[in-house]
Amino acid sequence: MTTLFISDLHLDPQRPEITVLFGQFLDEEARHADALYILGDLFEAWVGDDDPSDAGAFTATKLRALHEAGVPVYFIRGNRDFLLGSAYAERCGMTLLEDPSVIDLYGTQTLISHGDLLCTDDTAYQQFRAQSRNATWQAQFLAQPLAARLAFAEQARAASKARYGELVNKGMAETIGDVTPATVQEWFAHYNVNRMIHGHTHRPAVHDEGAGRTRIVLGDWYEHGSVLRVSPTQFELCTLNSN
């Protein structure tokens, strides 16, 4: 009995080996799981469910096969794929979850999230996040031609890299790019849980947050895979290597 958690794969044509590794993971280990949870940023960018990328098609085929093999797949949108909608989720056989959500994980109430909502010190990002999750904003964006949306995604990625460089130069990347400790404690209290699982920060670790509370941060898939395996009695944060 094992439930698997992954996030921040950032599947992209420029790193086809990671897409292959993900496919192998779905075909092999995931087939034996009780469930698979994907906590956002499955793709480097997602501009709508009409996205024509090979990675999108490959992933849909693999996830649908996993679903049809009897393994439930759950998905929380990330900051790169927040436009992933019900049409693509249906194509994959995924169940979309709200961010955050509380799940019963072998008897332990567990809060799961992509993780960007915890980074409240990054006020500029939180403002953009609020704007881009607005239904009117999304409808206007998705009404644009596909070419325009793809161009916007490229510009957004370039702007994100430039901003990160500025934060590094100012010595602020470590704090602004990580979760805000006070917000973490607020979430534990508000949702009345002692375990939290999230991604987004690309800083895999198991944190003792005091008072019997544990926060598990999933790793990214830029150079290798990262998966959290949870059983009724233990959990393990592991690295996956491509063949």
FENDAHU-V125484 format. One record per backbone hydrogen bond with DSSP energy under -0.5 kcal/mol. NH is the residue of the N-H (numbers start at 0). CO is the residue of the C=O. Records with the same first field share a line. If there is no record, write none. Layout:
BEGIN
NH = CO + CO
END
This chain:
BEGIN
2 = 229
3 = 34
4 = 227
5 = 36
7 = 39
8 = 40
9 = 40
10 = 41
14 = 11
15 = 12
17 = 14
18 = 14
19 = 15
20 = 16
21 = 17
22 = 18
23 = 19
24 = 20
25 = 21
26 = 22
27 = 23
29 = 24
30 = 27
31 = 28
32 = 29
33 = 1
34 = 1
35 = 71
36 = 3
37 = 73
38 = 5 + 36
39 = 37
43 = 10
45 = 79
50 = 47
56 = 52
57 = 53
58 = 54
59 = 55
60 = 56
61 = 57
62 = 58
63 = 59
64 = 60
65 = 61
66 = 62
67 = 63
68 = 64
69 = 66
70 = 65
71 = 33 + 69
72 = 92
73 = 35
74 = 94
75 = 37
83 = 80
88 = 84
89 = 85
90 = 86
91 = 87
92 = 88
93 = 88
94 = 72
95 = 93
96 = 74
99 = 97 + 111
100 = 111
102 = 100 + 109
104 = 102 + 107
105 = 103
107 = 104
108 = 106
109 = 102
110 = 194
111 = 100 + 109
112 = 196
117 = 114
118 = 115
119 = 117
121 = 118
122 = 120
125 = 121
126 = 122
127 = 123
128 = 124
129 = 125
130 = 126
131 = 127
132 = 128
133 = 130
137 = 133
138 = 134
139 = 135
140 = 136
141 = 137
142 = 138
143 = 140
148 = 144
149 = 145
150 = 146
151 = 147
152 = 148
153 = 149
154 = 150
155 = 151
156 = 152
157 = 153
158 = 154
159 = 155
160 = 156
161 = 157
162 = 158
163 = 159
164 = 160
165 = 161
166 = 162
167 = 163
168 = 164
169 = 165
170 = 167
171 = 166
172 = 166
175 = 171
176 = 172
177 = 174
179 = 117
180 = 178
182 = 179
183 = 179
184 = 180
185 = 181
186 = 182
187 = 183
188 = 184
189 = 185
190 = 186
191 = 187
192 = 187
193 = 108
194 = 108
195 = 213
196 = 110
197 = 215
198 = 112 + 113
200 = 198
204 = 216
206 = 204 + 214
208 = 206 + 212
209 = 212
212 = 209
213 = 193
214 = 206
215 = 195
216 = 204 + 214
217 = 197 + 215
220 = 7
224 = 239
226 = 237
227 = 4
228 = 226 + 235
229 = 2 + 227
230 = 233
235 = 228
237 = 226 + 235
239 = 224
END
